[in-house]
Every structure is written in structure tokens, then in C-alpha cells.
Amino acid sequence: MSYYRHHLFFCTNQRPDGADRPSCGQCDSARMRAHVKARIKARELAGPGKVRVSTAGCLDRCEEGPCLVVYPEAIWYTYVDESDLEEIIESHIIGGRPVGRLRLPDLPDTE
């Protein structure tokens, strides 16, 4: 068994203004991560054997919108706001059902 039942990594990479690529930090990802971390703690879901919410550097998917990945399933998500993140918590983290509408593809489009 994994140390955490779920481990969420939020890309919070912030590229400088004028960079040739977007970054998740431009989409307020640090605040969104803090929101999820607080919600997980408030629901008493945090800790060993439960859920951990972490900051990650660049996950190299910033072009697909702000992103996070949930392990051990390795399910990648994008999100727009707190309501999207609440849906991920309720459906995936608590209910065990990944949120299809927010999922990013598992593999890059090679065509």
C-alpha cells in the first residue's frame, strides 16, 4: 500500500512575463493548491494513509491549462476554478470516480 491513498501535485510554475510558453502560475495555481489543501484538511482527509496535497515545479503541461496530477492513479486534470477542484475532491478523492470532463489525455497527441 502507498504511504498516501492519494497524492495531488499542483504545477505552480511561474514563467516570467513575455515567456514563449504559458505557465500554470499565471492561472493562480498556488492559490488553487492552497484552497484544495485547506479543504482536504477541513474534511480531515489529510495525513498518512489518507491524502497529501503538494506543490510541484513545472510538470511540462502548462499549454493545457493549469494542471495537477493525482497519484497513485496518475490521473492528470486541468481546472478553471474552485468548483472544478471541489468536484475532483468529491468525485475522485472521496468517491473514487475520476472526473472525465476535467481529465487531460494520458499520452500526448502524436499526430
Buried (B, 14 or more C-beta within 10 A) or exposed (E): EEEBBBBBBBBBBBBEEEEEEBBBBBBBBBEBBBBBBEBBEEBEBBEEEBBBBBBBEBBEBBEBBBBBBBBEEEBBBBBEEEEBBBBBBBBBBBEEEBBEEBBBEEEEEEE
